[in-house]
Amino acid sequence: MTTQTTHLDPEELPSNPAFTQGVIAPAARTLYVGGQLGTDSTGRLLDGIEAQTAQAMRNVLVVLAAAGTGPEHVVKLDIYLVHGVDAQVGYAASRSVWGNHRTAITVVSTAGHARPGALVEIDAIAIVPE
C-alpha cells in the first residue's frame, strides 16, 4: 500500500505555496490529532502568539511521531486563533516549525479557548503508513 497523497489545486481557485485546496489520501490507518495548545512538556502555557503557535505545531509533530508518521502525511490542519491576534505572526511561527509540507488547512477566529490565555489551538488529520 502506498501512502502517497495527491494535492488538488484547481485552476479555478487561487493557488498558495503554503497550502493546497484539497488532499486525496489513500485508504490507510488514520490519525486524528486532538487540539494542541502552545504548552511545553510541563503543561506551562508559553507567552505570546509566536511562541504558542510554534509550540503547538511542535506538539502536533510529537503526536505524529508517536504514531509513526510525520508532516508529509498530514492531510488536514485546523488552526484556531483567538480573535485579534496577528495571524501572520502565527503563520510565520508555524511555518518555521512545520516547514514546507503543504496540506489542506482551515484557519478559524475564535472568541477564546477552554484554557485561559491560550491564543492558538491546532489539530490535524494524518495517514499512518503501514
N, CA, C and O atoms as CSV, one atom per row, in Angstrom:
chain,resi,resn,atom,element,x,y,z
A,1,MET,N,N,0.845,-1.177,0.000
A,1,MET,CA,C,0.000,0.000,0.000
A,1,MET,C,C,0.891,1.241,0.000
A,1,MET,O,O,1.892,1.304,0.714
A,2,THR,N,N,0.524,2.185,-0.779
A,2,THR,CA,C,1.268,3.441,-0.830
A,2,THR,C,C,0.659,4.458,0.128
A,2,THR,O,O,-0.533,4.411,0.431
A,3,THR,N,N,1.496,5.375,0.598
A,3,THR,CA,C,0.982,6.441,1.455
A,3,THR,C,C,1.124,7.780,0.751
A,3,THR,O,O,1.126,8.831,1.392
A,4,GLN,N,N,1.241,7.738,-0.543
A,4,GLN,CA,C,1.371,8.953,-1.333
A,4,GLN,C,C,0.052,9.710,-1.351
A,4,GLN,O,O,-1.002,9.135,-1.620
A,5,THR,N,N,0.120,10.997,-1.064
A,5,THR,CA,C,-1.077,11.822,-1.147
A,5,THR,C,C,-1.053,12.600,-2.450
A,5,THR,O,O,0.007,12.840,-3.027
A,6,THR,N,N,-2.234,12.989,-2.903
A,6,THR,CA,C,-2.364,13.790,-4.112
A,6,THR,C,C,-2.949,15.139,-3.725
A,6,THR,O,O,-3.999,15.206,-3.085
A,7,HIS,N,N,-2.274,16.204,-4.110
A,7,HIS,CA,C,-2.736,17.563,-3.817
A,7,HIS,C,C,-3.587,18.072,-4.973
A,7,HIS,O,O,-3.240,17.903,-6.141
A,8,LEU,N,N,-4.713,18.703,-4.623
A,8,LEU,CA,C,-5.616,19.253,-5.628
A,8,LEU,C,C,-5.567,20.771,-5.562
A,8,LEU,O,O,-5.879,21.367,-4.531
A,9,ASP,N,N,-5.180,21.384,-6.653
A,9,ASP,CA,C,-5.144,22.836,-6.768
A,9,ASP,C,C,-5.796,23.232,-8.092
A,9,ASP,O,O,-5.103,23.564,-9.054
A,10,PRO,N,N,-7.137,23.196,-8.140
A,10,PRO,CA,C,-7.838,23.516,-9.388
A,10,PRO,C,C,-7.485,24.914,-9.887
A,10,PRO,O,O,-7.327,25.846,-9.098
A,11,GLU,N,N,-7.367,25.043,-11.188
A,11,GLU,CA,C,-7.019,26.334,-11.798
A,11,GLU,C,C,-8.062,27.403,-11.498
A,11,GLU,O,O,-7.754,28.594,-11.533
A,12,GLU,N,N,-9.293,26.992,-11.203
A,12,GLU,CA,C,-10.364,27.956,-10.932
A,12,GLU,C,C,-10.251,28.602,-9.553
A,12,GLU,O,O,-10.963,29.563,-9.264
A,13,LEU,N,N,-9.367,28.089,-8.701
A,13,LEU,CA,C,-9.192,28.603,-7.341
A,13,LEU,C,C,-7.794,29.191,-7.176
A,13,LEU,O,O,-6.869,28.796,-7.885
A,14,PRO,N,N,-7.632,30.136,-6.242
A,14,PRO,CA,C,-6.307,30.719,-6.037
A,14,PRO,C,C,-5.317,29.669,-5.537
A,14,PRO,O,O,-5.679,28.754,-4.797
A,15,SER,N,N,-4.084,29.818,-5.950
A,15,SER,CA,C,-3.020,28.903,-5.555
A,15,SER,C,C,-2.165,29.560,-4.485
A,15,SER,O,O,-1.971,30.775,-4.497
A,16,ASN,N,N,-1.657,28.763,-3.565
A,16,ASN,CA,C,-0.830,29.263,-2.491
A,16,ASN,C,C,0.278,28.254,-2.241
A,16,ASN,O,O,-0.002,27.058,-2.152
A,17,PRO,N,N,1.539,28.695,-2.123
A,17,PRO,CA,C,2.627,27.747,-1.906
A,17,PRO,C,C,2.604,27.094,-0.532
A,17,PRO,O,O,3.282,26.088,-0.325
A,18,ALA,N,N,1.840,27.641,0.414
A,18,ALA,CA,C,1.837,27.119,1.777
A,18,ALA,C,C,0.733,26.096,2.029
A,18,ALA,O,O,0.845,25.294,2.956
A,19,PHE,N,N,-0.319,26.107,1.231
A,19,PHE,CA,C,-1.392,25.145,1.445
A,19,PHE,C,C,-1.968,24.710,0.118
A,19,PHE,O,O,-1.703,25.311,-0.923
A,20,THR,N,N,-2.767,23.647,0.174
A,20,THR,CA,C,-3.412,23.115,-1.007
A,20,THR,C,C,-4.921,23.161,-0.805
A,20,THR,O,O,-5.386,23.148,0.335
A,21,GLN,N,N,-5.683,23.213,-1.868
A,21,GLN,CA,C,-7.138,23.306,-1.767
A,21,GLN,C,C,-7.767,21.993,-1.325
A,21,GLN,O,O,-8.834,21.993,-0.711
A,22,GLY,N,N,-7.126,20.888,-1.627
A,22,GLY,CA,C,-7.648,19.578,-1.234
A,22,GLY,C,C,-6.550,18.539,-1.262
A,22,GLY,O,O,-5.533,18.714,-1.934
A,23,VAL,N,N,-6.756,17.454,-0.530
A,23,VAL,CA,C,-5.790,16.369,-0.485
A,23,VAL,C,C,-6.550,15.055,-0.600
A,23,VAL,O,O,-7.504,14.811,0.139
A,24,ILE,N,N,-6.120,14.213,-1.529
A,24,ILE,CA,C,-6.655,12.863,-1.617
A,24,ILE,C,C,-5.681,11.958,-0.881
A,24,ILE,O,O,-4.501,11.886,-1.225
A,25,ALA,N,N,-6.188,11.269,0.134
A,25,ALA,CA,C,-5.357,10.345,0.898
A,25,ALA,C,C,-5.763,8.919,0.541
A,25,ALA,O,O,-6.951,8.616,0.430
A,26,PRO,N,N,-4.785,8.054,0.364
A,26,PRO,CA,C,-5.120,6.665,0.069
A,26,PRO,C,C,-5.757,6.003,1.289
A,26,PRO,O,O,-5.612,6.487,2.411
A,27,ALA,N,N,-6.455,4.908,1.066
A,27,ALA,CA,C,-7.013,4.159,2.193
A,27,ALA,C,C,-5.862,3.726,3.092
A,27,ALA,O,O,-4.911,3.086,2.641
A,28,ALA,N,N,-5.958,4.074,4.335
A,28,ALA,CA,C,-4.903,3.750,5.288
A,28,ALA,C,C,-5.434,3.963,6.692
A,28,ALA,O,O,-6.571,4.392,6.891
A,29,ARG,N,N,-4.595,3.658,7.649
A,29,ARG,CA,C,-4.959,3.991,9.022
A,29,ARG,C,C,-4.946,5.508,9.143
A,29,ARG,O,O,-4.108,6.174,8.535
A,30,THR,N,N,-5.857,6.047,9.914
A,30,THR,CA,C,-5.986,7.493,10.050
A,30,THR,C,C,-5.725,7.894,11.490
A,30,THR,O,O,-6.218,7.261,12.423
A,31,LEU,N,N,-4.941,8.957,11.662
A,31,LEU,CA,C,-4.655,9.531,12.970
A,31,LEU,C,C,-5.361,10.872,13.066
A,31,LEU,O,O,-5.234,11.720,12.184
A,32,TYR,N,N,-6.099,11.051,14.139
A,32,TYR,CA,C,-6.741,12.329,14.424
A,32,TYR,C,C,-6.007,12.936,15.617
A,32,TYR,O,O,-6.107,12.435,16.737
A,33,VAL,N,N,-5.280,14.000,15.372
A,33,VAL,CA,C,-4.527,14.667,16.436
A,33,VAL,C,C,-5.457,15.664,17.106
A,33,VAL,O,O,-5.962,16.582,16.461
A,34,GLY,N,N,-5.681,15.483,18.398
A,34,GLY,CA,C,-6.523,16.401,19.156
A,34,GLY,C,C,-5.885,17.775,19.230
A,34,GLY,O,O,-4.686,17.930,18.995
A,35,GLY,N,N,-6.690,18.765,19.558
A,35,GLY,CA,C,-6.224,20.144,19.617
A,35,GLY,C,C,-5.014,20.321,20.519
A,35,GLY,O,O,-5.039,19.943,21.690
A,36,GLN,N,N,-3.967,20.893,19.971
A,36,GLN,CA,C,-2.725,21.128,20.702
A,36,GLN,C,C,-2.572,22.619,20.978
A,36,GLN,O,O,-2.714,23.454,20.085
A,37,LEU,N,N,-2.284,22.927,22.221
A,37,LEU,CA,C,-2.042,24.311,22.635
A,37,LEU,C,C,-0.549,24.586,22.658
A,37,LEU,O,O,0.261,23.681,22.460
A,38,GLY,N,N,-0.196,25.815,22.897
A,38,GLY,CA,C,1.207,26.225,22.990
A,38,GLY,C,C,1.766,25.986,24.374
A,38,GLY,O,O,2.246,26.912,25.027
A,39,THR,N,N,1.702,24.723,24.829
A,39,THR,CA,C,2.214,24.362,26.151
A,39,THR,C,C,3.466,23.511,26.019
A,39,THR,O,O,3.602,22.720,25.085
A,40,ASP,N,N,4.387,23.687,26.977
A,40,ASP,CA,C,5.587,22.861,26.978
A,40,ASP,C,C,5.292,21.519,27.643
A,40,ASP,O,O,4.143,21.242,27.987
A,41,SER,N,N,6.315,20.684,27.830
A,41,SER,CA,C,6.121,19.336,28.365
A,41,SER,C,C,5.632,19.328,29.811
A,41,SER,O,O,5.147,18.302,30.289
A,42,THR,N,N,5.749,20.449,30.510
A,42,THR,CA,C,5.244,20.535,31.882
A,42,THR,C,C,3.808,21.042,31.926
A,42,THR,O,O,3.195,21.077,32.993
A,43,GLY,N,N,3.266,21.436,30.771
A,43,GLY,CA,C,1.920,21.976,30.713
A,43,GLY,C,C,1.864,23.491,30.838
A,43,GLY,O,O,0.786,24.085,30.847
A,44,ARG,N,N,3.039,24.112,30.935
A,44,ARG,CA,C,3.093,25.574,31.048
A,44,ARG,C,C,2.773,26.204,29.704
A,44,ARG,O,O,3.354,25.835,28.683
A,45,LEU,N,N,1.848,27.154,29.707
A,45,LEU,CA,C,1.460,27.882,28.502
A,45,LEU,C,C,2.512,28.945,28.213
A,45,LEU,O,O,2.820,29.761,29.082
A,46,LEU,N,N,3.064,28.947,27.006
A,46,LEU,CA,C,4.085,29.919,26.637
A,46,LEU,C,C,3.440,31.290,26.416
A,46,LEU,O,O,2.221,31.403,26.287
A,47,ASP,N,N,4.273,32.318,26.376
A,47,ASP,CA,C,3.791,33.695,26.231
A,47,ASP,C,C,3.768,34.134,24.770
A,47,ASP,O,O,4.752,33.960,24.051
A,48,GLY,N,N,2.654,34.700,24.335
A,48,GLY,CA,C,2.570,35.332,23.021
A,48,GLY,C,C,2.196,34.382,21.905
A,48,GLY,O,O,2.400,33.172,22.001
A,49,ILE,N,N,1.643,34.949,20.842
A,49,ILE,CA,C,1.163,34.162,19.712
A,49,ILE,C,C,2.297,33.434,18.996
A,49,ILE,O,O,2.124,32.288,18.580
A,50,GLU,N,N,3.444,34.073,18.848
A,50,GLU,CA,C,4.551,33.430,18.133
A,50,GLU,C,C,5.019,32.178,18.869
A,50,GLU,O,O,5.125,31.107,18.272
A,51,ALA,N,N,5.299,32.311,20.162
A,51,ALA,CA,C,5.792,31.172,20.949
A,51,ALA,C,C,4.734,30.077,21.060
A,51,ALA,O,O,5.050,28.892,20.947
A,52,GLN,N,N,3.477,30.472,21.280
A,52,GLN,CA,C,2.417,29.475,21.412
A,52,GLN,C,C,2.183,28.719,20.114
A,52,GLN,O,O,1.986,27.504,20.134
A,53,THR,N,N,2.200,29.412,18.998
A,53,THR,CA,C,1.957,28.752,17.717
A,53,THR,C,C,3.071,27.779,17.379
A,53,THR,O,O,2.806,26.652,16.960
A,54,ALA,N,N,4.316,28.203,17.557
A,54,ALA,CA,C,5.448,27.313,17.280
A,54,ALA,C,C,5.376,26.076,18.173
A,54,ALA,O,O,5.613,24.960,17.710
A,55,GLN,N,N,5.051,26.273,19.447
A,55,GLN,CA,C,4.987,25.138,20.373
A,55,GLN,C,C,3.803,24.230,20.058
A,55,GLN,O,O,3.936,23.008,20.114
A,56,ALA,N,N,2.657,24.801,19.732
A,56,ALA,CA,C,1.506,23.977,19.364
A,56,ALA,C,C,1.838,23.122,18.142
A,56,ALA,O,O,1.455,21.954,18.079
A,57,MET,N,N,2.543,23.694,17.181
A,57,MET,CA,C,2.931,22.938,15.995
A,57,MET,C,C,3.940,21.844,16.361
A,57,MET,O,O,3.860,20.731,15.842
A,58,ARG,N,N,4.885,22.155,17.250
A,58,ARG,CA,C,5.823,21.119,17.715
A,58,ARG,C,C,5.056,19.996,18.413
A,58,ARG,O,O,5.391,18.823,18.249
A,59,ASN,N,N,4.035,20.345,19.187
A,59,ASN,CA,C,3.242,19.327,19.867
A,59,ASN,C,C,2.515,18.430,18.870
A,59,ASN,O,O,2.418,17.221,19.083
A,60,VAL,N,N,2.006,19.009,17.787
A,60,VAL,CA,C,1.396,18.195,16.726
A,60,VAL,C,C,2.438,17.231,16.165
A,60,VAL,O,O,2.143,16.053,15.962
A,61,LEU,N,N,3.648,17.717,15.914
A,61,LEU,CA,C,4.712,16.863,15.380
A,61,LEU,C,C,5.046,15.715,16.331
A,61,LEU,O,O,5.336,14.607,15.879
A,62,VAL,N,N,5.010,15.963,17.631
A,62,VAL,CA,C,5.284,14.916,18.625
A,62,VAL,C,C,4.229,13.817,18.540
A,62,VAL,O,O,4.563,12.633,18.580
A,63,VAL,N,N,2.966,14.199,18.423
A,63,VAL,CA,C,1.895,13.208,18.312
A,63,VAL,C,C,2.043,12.416,17.013
A,63,VAL,O,O,1.871,11.197,17.000
A,64,LEU,N,N,2.360,13.105,15.935
A,64,LEU,CA,C,2.570,12.416,14.655
A,64,LEU,C,C,3.686,11.383,14.773
A,64,LEU,O,O,3.532,10.242,14.338
A,65,ALA,N,N,4.804,11.788,15.360
A,65,ALA,CA,C,5.951,10.888,15.516
A,65,ALA,C,C,5.587,9.680,16.380
A,65,ALA,O,O,6.009,8.559,16.093
A,66,ALA,N,N,4.809,9.907,17.431
A,66,ALA,CA,C,4.402,8.812,18.310
A,66,ALA,C,C,3.573,7.767,17.563
A,66,ALA,O,O,3.566,6.592,17.932
A,67,ALA,N,N,2.880,8.198,16.519
A,67,ALA,CA,C,2.058,7.293,15.708
A,67,ALA,C,C,2.849,6.703,14.543
A,67,ALA,O,O,2.321,5.887,13.787
A,68,GLY,N,N,4.102,7.105,14.393
A,68,GLY,CA,C,4.912,6.589,13.295
A,68,GLY,C,C,4.680,7.293,11.983
A,68,GLY,O,O,4.860,6.703,10.917
A,69,THR,N,N,4.286,8.540,12.046
A,69,THR,CA,C,4.044,9.304,10.830
A,69,THR,C,C,4.676,10.688,10.977
A,69,THR,O,O,5.328,10.971,11.982
A,70,GLY,N,N,4.487,11.536,9.993
A,70,GLY,CA,C,5.096,12.858,10.030
A,70,GLY,C,C,4.276,13.856,9.243
A,70,GLY,O,O,3.217,13.519,8.714
A,71,PRO,N,N,4.764,15.090,9.164
A,71,PRO,CA,C,4.006,16.145,8.496
A,71,PRO,C,C,3.734,15.870,7.024
A,71,PRO,O,O,2.771,16.394,6.464
A,72,GLU,N,N,4.560,15.064,6.400
A,72,GLU,CA,C,4.345,14.750,4.991
A,72,GLU,C,C,3.078,13.913,4.780
A,72,GLU,O,O,2.593,13.798,3.654
A,73,HIS,N,N,2.543,13.331,5.855
A,73,HIS,CA,C,1.336,12.512,5.761
A,73,HIS,C,C,0.098,13.202,6.341
A,73,HIS,O,O,-0.968,12.593,6.433
A,74,VAL,N,N,0.239,14.456,6.727
A,74,VAL,CA,C,-0.916,15.194,7.235
A,74,VAL,C,C,-1.775,15.630,6.057
A,74,VAL,O,O,-1.283,16.222,5.097
A,75,VAL,N,N,-3.070,15.328,6.146
A,75,VAL,CA,C,-3.977,15.695,5.063
A,75,VAL,C,C,-4.836,16.900,5.415
A,75,VAL,O,O,-5.459,17.488,4.532
A,76,LYS,N,N,-4.883,17.285,6.709
A,76,LYS,CA,C,-5.717,18.421,7.104
A,76,LYS,C,C,-5.215,18.995,8.415
A,76,LYS,O,O,-4.968,18.267,9.376
A,77,LEU,N,N,-5.068,20.306,8.440
A,77,LEU,CA,C,-4.760,21.056,9.658
A,77,LEU,C,C,-5.887,22.044,9.909
A,77,LEU,O,O,-6.382,22.687,8.983
A,78,ASP,N,N,-6.286,22.159,11.168
A,78,ASP,CA,C,-7.219,23.201,11.580
A,78,ASP,C,C,-6.503,24.049,12.615
A,78,ASP,O,O,-5.966,23.526,13.591
A,79,ILE,N,N,-6.495,25.359,12.401
A,79,ILE,CA,C,-5.826,26.288,13.310
A,79,ILE,C,C,-6.863,27.267,13.820
A,79,ILE,O,O,-7.506,27.972,13.043
A,80,TYR,N,N,-7.017,27.304,15.130
A,80,TYR,CA,C,-7.990,28.176,15.782
A,80,TYR,C,C,-7.238,29.281,16.504
A,80,TYR,O,O,-6.496,29.015,17.449
A,81,LEU,N,N,-7.426,30.512,16.066
A,81,LEU,CA,C,-6.754,31.675,16.644
A,81,LEU,C,C,-7.757,32.541,17.391
A,81,LEU,O,O,-8.865,32.777,16.910
A,82,VAL,N,N,-7.363,33.014,18.565
A,82,VAL,CA,C,-8.224,33.933,19.299
A,82,VAL,C,C,-8.339,35.221,18.494
A,82,VAL,O,O,-7.351,35.752,17.986
A,83,HIS,N,N,-9.557,35.702,18.393
A,83,HIS,CA,C,-9.829,36.929,17.641
A,83,HIS,C,C,-8.909,38.060,18.115
A,83,HIS,O,O,-8.752,38.298,19.312
A,84,GLY,N,N,-8.315,38.738,17.149
A,84,GLY,CA,C,-7.472,39.885,17.447
A,84,GLY,C,C,-5.979,39.605,17.415
A,84,GLY,O,O,-5.182,40.543,17.367
A,85,VAL,N,N,-5.576,38.325,17.440
A,85,VAL,CA,C,-4.147,38.048,17.344
A,85,VAL,C,C,-3.713,38.197,15.890
A,85,VAL,O,O,-4.523,38.056,14.974
A,86,ASP,N,N,-2.446,38.480,15.688
A,86,ASP,CA,C,-1.907,38.676,14.345
A,86,ASP,C,C,-1.680,37.317,13.688
A,86,ASP,O,O,-0.713,36.624,14.002
A,87,ALA,N,N,-2.562,36.945,12.786
A,87,ALA,CA,C,-2.478,35.647,12.121
A,87,ALA,C,C,-1.179,35.492,11.348
A,87,ALA,O,O,-0.660,34.379,11.255
A,88,GLN,N,N,-0.636,36.564,10.790
A,88,GLN,CA,C,0.604,36.470,10.021
A,88,GLN,C,C,1.795,36.112,10.919
A,88,GLN,O,O,2.693,35.383,10.498
A,89,VAL,N,N,1.801,36.624,12.153
A,89,VAL,CA,C,2.857,36.259,13.102
A,89,VAL,C,C,2.739,34.774,13.429
A,89,VAL,O,O,3.739,34.058,13.464
A,90,GLY,N,N,1.514,34.318,13.669
A,90,GLY,CA,C,1.291,32.901,13.932
A,90,GLY,C,C,1.679,32.035,12.754
A,90,GLY,O,O,2.293,30.982,12.924
A,91,TYR,N,N,1.322,32.475,11.558
A,91,TYR,CA,C,1.663,31.719,10.351
A,91,TYR,C,C,3.179,31.576,10.209
A,91,TYR,O,O,3.672,30.481,9.941
A,92,ALA,N,N,3.913,32.658,10.382
A,92,ALA,CA,C,5.375,32.617,10.260
A,92,ALA,C,C,5.976,31.677,11.297
A,92,ALA,O,O,6.897,30.920,10.990
A,93,ALA,N,N,5.465,31.720,12.514
A,93,ALA,CA,C,5.983,30.847,13.567
A,93,ALA,C,C,5.684,29.387,13.264
A,93,ALA,O,O,6.530,28.521,13.486
A,94,SER,N,N,4.488,29.106,12.760
A,94,SER,CA,C,4.141,27.714,12.464
A,94,SER,C,C,4.957,27.191,11.294
A,94,SER,O,O,5.376,26.034,11.294
A,95,ARG,N,N,5.179,28.020,10.318
A,95,ARG,CA,C,5.940,27.569,9.140
A,95,ARG,C,C,7.397,27.287,9.494
A,95,ARG,O,O,8.021,26.408,8.898
A,96,SER,N,N,7.947,28.034,10.467
A,96,SER,CA,C,9.333,27.783,10.867
A,96,SER,C,C,9.481,26.397,11.486
A,96,SER,O,O,10.555,25.800,11.413
A,97,VAL,N,N,8.411,25.879,12.096
A,97,VAL,CA,C,8.437,24.547,12.692
A,97,VAL,C,C,7.970,23.498,11.687
A,97,VAL,O,O,8.579,22.436,11.564
A,98,TRP,N,N,6.896,23.796,10.974
A,98,TRP,CA,C,6.256,22.843,10.075
A,98,TRP,C,C,7.058,22.617,8.807
A,98,TRP,O,O,7.064,21.509,8.270
A,99,GLY,N,N,7.733,23.643,8.320
A,99,GLY,CA,C,8.471,23.525,7.072
A,99,GLY,C,C,7.560,23.720,5.873
A,99,GLY,O,O,6.536,24.397,5.961
A,100,ASN,N,N,7.936,23.130,4.763
A,100,ASN,CA,C,7.214,23.318,3.503
A,100,ASN,C,C,6.305,22.144,3.170
A,100,ASN,O,O,6.179,21.771,2.003
A,101,HIS,N,N,5.672,21.559,4.177
A,101,HIS,CA,C,4.755,20.446,3.949
A,101,HIS,C,C,3.362,21.006,3.696
A,101,HIS,O,O,2.684,21.445,4.625
A,102,ARG,N,N,2.940,20.989,2.439
A,102,ARG,CA,C,1.634,21.529,2.071
A,102,ARG,C,C,0.535,20.572,2.489
A,102,ARG,O,O,0.700,19.355,2.405
A,103,THR,N,N,-0.571,21.111,2.933
A,103,THR,CA,C,-1.730,20.317,3.288
A,103,THR,C,C,-2.970,21.188,3.169
A,103,THR,O,O,-2.872,22.406,3.019
A,104,ALA,N,N,-4.115,20.569,3.234
A,104,ALA,CA,C,-5.353,21.347,3.313
A,104,ALA,C,C,-5.400,21.977,4.701
A,104,ALA,O,O,-4.996,21.354,5.683
A,105,ILE,N,N,-5.888,23.200,4.781
A,105,ILE,CA,C,-5.854,23.934,6.042
A,105,ILE,C,C,-7.100,24.790,6.195
A,105,ILE,O,O,-7.637,25.313,5.219
A,106,THR,N,N,-7.550,24.923,7.437
A,106,THR,CA,C,-8.626,25.840,7.785
A,106,THR,C,C,-8.146,26.668,8.960
A,106,THR,O,O,-7.620,26.124,9.931
A,107,VAL,N,N,-8.320,27.979,8.882
A,107,VAL,CA,C,-7.975,28.877,9.986
A,107,VAL,C,C,-9.264,29.552,10.441
A,107,VAL,O,O,-9.998,30.125,9.636
A,108,VAL,N,N,-9.527,29.476,11.740
A,108,VAL,CA,C,-10.759,29.998,12.308
A,108,VAL,C,C,-10.416,30.981,13.420
A,108,VAL,O,O,-9.515,30.739,14.223
A,109,SER,N,N,-11.140,32.083,13.455
A,109,SER,CA,C,-11.006,33.049,14.548
A,109,SER,C,C,-12.043,32.704,15.612
A,109,SER,O,O,-13.223,32.529,15.308
A,110,THR,N,N,-11.592,32.607,16.861
A,110,THR,CA,C,-12.479,32.224,17.952
A,110,THR,C,C,-12.528,33.321,19.011
A,110,THR,O,O,-11.652,34.185,19.061
A,111,ALA,N,N,-13.541,33.283,19.844
A,111,ALA,CA,C,-13.634,34.222,20.966
A,111,ALA,C,C,-12.625,33.856,22.052
A,111,ALA,O,O,-12.184,34.723,22.806
A,112,GLY,N,N,-12.265,32.598,22.132
A,112,GLY,CA,C,-11.319,32.136,23.145
A,112,GLY,C,C,-11.246,30.629,23.141
A,112,GLY,O,O,-11.944,29.958,22.380
A,113,HIS,N,N,-10.395,30.104,24.000
A,113,HIS,CA,C,-10.221,28.657,24.128
A,113,HIS,C,C,-10.571,28.243,25.548
A,113,HIS,O,O,-10.720,29.092,26.427
A,114,ALA,N,N,-10.704,26.948,25.776
A,114,ALA,CA,C,-11.070,26.441,27.096
A,114,ALA,C,C,-10.028,26.799,28.155
A,114,ALA,O,O,-10.364,27.001,29.322
A,115,ARG,N,N,-8.766,26.874,27.743
A,115,ARG,CA,C,-7.720,27.247,28.698
A,115,ARG,C,C,-7.480,28.756,28.618
A,115,ARG,O,O,-7.115,29.269,27.560
A,116,PRO,N,N,-7.681,29.458,29.714
A,116,PRO,CA,C,-7.435,30.904,29.715
A,116,PRO,C,C,-5.999,31.222,29.306
A,116,PRO,O,O,-5.052,30.581,29.761
A,117,GLY,N,N,-5.857,32.225,28.439
A,117,GLY,CA,C,-4.537,32.640,27.976
A,117,GLY,C,C,-4.074,31.959,26.714
A,117,GLY,O,O,-3.116,32.408,26.083
A,118,ALA,N,N,-4.742,30.871,26.327
A,118,ALA,CA,C,-4.373,30.181,25.089
A,118,ALA,C,C,-4.800,31.038,23.906
A,118,ALA,O,O,-5.955,31.456,23.817
A,119,LEU,N,N,-3.869,31.295,23.003
A,119,LEU,CA,C,-4.133,32.135,21.840
A,119,LEU,C,C,-4.340,31.333,20.558
A,119,LEU,O,O,-4.891,31.840,19.581
A,120,VAL,N,N,-3.892,30.073,20.572
A,120,VAL,CA,C,-3.975,29.240,19.372
A,120,VAL,C,C,-4.181,27.788,19.792
A,120,VAL,O,O,-3.716,27.351,20.844
A,121,GLU,N,N,-4.893,27.054,18.935
A,121,GLU,CA,C,-5.051,25.615,19.101
A,121,GLU,C,C,-4.982,25.007,17.703
A,121,GLU,O,O,-5.579,25.529,16.762
A,122,ILE,N,N,-4.253,23.904,17.575
A,122,ILE,CA,C,-4.054,23.280,16.263
A,122,ILE,C,C,-4.387,21.797,16.365
A,122,ILE,O,O,-3.899,21.106,17.260
A,123,ASP,N,N,-5.224,21.306,15.442
A,123,ASP,CA,C,-5.446,19.865,15.349
A,123,ASP,C,C,-5.119,19.413,13.934
A,123,ASP,O,O,-4.953,20.232,13.031
A,124,ALA,N,N,-5.027,18.097,13.750
A,124,ALA,CA,C,-4.598,17.567,12.456
A,124,ALA,C,C,-5.225,16.220,12.195
A,124,ALA,O,O,-5.641,15.517,13.116
A,125,ILE,N,N,-5.286,15.871,10.925
A,125,ILE,CA,C,-5.660,14.533,10.483
A,125,ILE,C,C,-4.526,14.049,9.584
A,125,ILE,O,O,-4.103,14.750,8.664
A,126,ALA,N,N,-4.042,12.842,9.865
A,126,ALA,CA,C,-2.917,12.298,9.097
A,126,ALA,C,C,-3.159,10.829,8.775
A,126,ALA,O,O,-3.916,10.140,9.457
A,127,ILE,N,N,-2.504,10.376,7.733
A,127,ILE,CA,C,-2.479,8.945,7.463
A,127,ILE,C,C,-1.252,8.356,8.137
A,127,ILE,O,O,-0.220,9.013,8.272
A,128,VAL,N,N,-1.384,7.109,8.556
A,128,VAL,CA,C,-0.272,6.421,9.210
A,128,VAL,C,C,0.174,5.312,8.255
A,128,VAL,O,O,-0.578,4.373,7.990
A,129,PRO,N,N,1.400,5.427,7.741
A,129,PRO,CA,C,1.863,4.391,6.807
A,129,PRO,C,C,1.989,3.036,7.490
A,129,PRO,O,O,2.303,2.942,8.676
A,130,GLU,N,N,1.736,1.996,6.714
A,130,GLU,CA,C,1.850,0.642,7.257
A,130,GLU,C,C,3.257,0.126,7.136
A,130,GLU,O,O,3.538,-1.001,7.544
